[in-house]
């Protein structure tokens, strides 16, 4: 499902014009990105949590040059689904 599919589905279910739905979806995504980039987690009850995870510094190898490189600690966005969401997906996907 793409963002356009989500906009179409919401528009069809609510009767709101697609342009308004698209603005709302874009605003939601922008606000989600801003919160995560500031280090704040976003919790949506019954759906899940968008969280910022810290990855520790580690040593890796560049295989083509056969040299060791250091990857500094960094943060990545992650999603943790709610239990009810997981149960619904497990029971419906075949």
C-alpha positions in Angstrom: 0.0 0.0 0.0 1.4 3.4 -1.0 0.8 6.9 0.4 -1.6 7.5 -2.5 -3.5 4.4 -1.6 -3.9 5.5 2.0 -5.1 8.9 0.9 -7.7 7.3 -1.5 -8.9 4.9 1.3 -9.3 7.7 3.9 -11.0 9.9 1.4 -13.4 7.1 0.4 -14.2 6.2 4.0 -14.7 9.7 5.3 -16.0 11.7 2.3 -13.2 14.3 2.7 -11.6 15.6 -0.5 -8.4 13.9 -1.5 -6.4 17.1 -1.4 -7.4 17.8 2.2 -6.6 14.2 3.2 -3.2 14.4 1.5 -2.3 17.6 3.3 -3.3 16.0 6.6 -1.2 12.8 5.9 1.8 15.0 4.8 1.4 17.1 8.0 1.3 13.9 10.2 4.4 12.5 8.5 6.3 15.8 8.8 5.4 16.1 12.5 6.5 12.4 13.1 9.8 13.1 11.4 10.4 16.3 13.3 9.6 14.6 16.7 11.9 11.7 15.9 14.7 13.9 14.7 14.5 15.8 18.0 14.9 12.5 19.9 11.2 12.4 21.0 9.3 9.1 20.7 5.8 9.0 19.3 3.2 6.7 20.9 0.0 5.9 19.1 -2.2 3.8 21.5 -3.5 0.6 19.8 -1.2 1.0 16.8 2.4 1.2 18.0 5.4 3.4 18.9 7.8 5.2 16.6 11.0 5.3 18.6 14.6 6.4 18.3 17.1 3.7 18.9 20.8 4.3 19.7 23.3 2.1 17.8 26.6 1.8 19.6 30.0 2.4 18.0 31.4 -0.7 16.3 34.2 -2.0 14.3 33.5 -3.3 10.8 35.5 -4.5 7.7 35.7 -3.1 4.2 36.0 -6.4 2.4 37.1 -5.0 -1.0 40.0 -3.1 0.6 40.6 -5.5 3.4 40.7 -2.7 6.0 39.0 -2.1 9.4 36.7 0.8 9.7 35.0 2.3 12.8 31.3 3.0 12.5 30.5 5.8 15.1 27.5 5.6 17.4 24.3 6.8 15.7 20.5 6.9 16.1 18.0 5.2 13.9 14.2 5.4 13.7 12.3 2.2 14.6 8.7 1.0 14.9 7.4 -1.2 17.7 3.8 -2.4 17.0 1.2 -2.6 19.8 0.2 -6.0 21.0 -3.4 -5.7 19.7 -2.0 -4.7 16.2 0.4 -7.8 16.2 -2.5 -10.1 17.2 -4.7 -8.7 14.4 -2.0 -9.2 11.8 -1.1 -12.7 13.0 -4.7 -13.8 12.9 -5.6 -12.3 9.4 -2.5 -12.8 7.2 -2.3 -16.2 5.5 
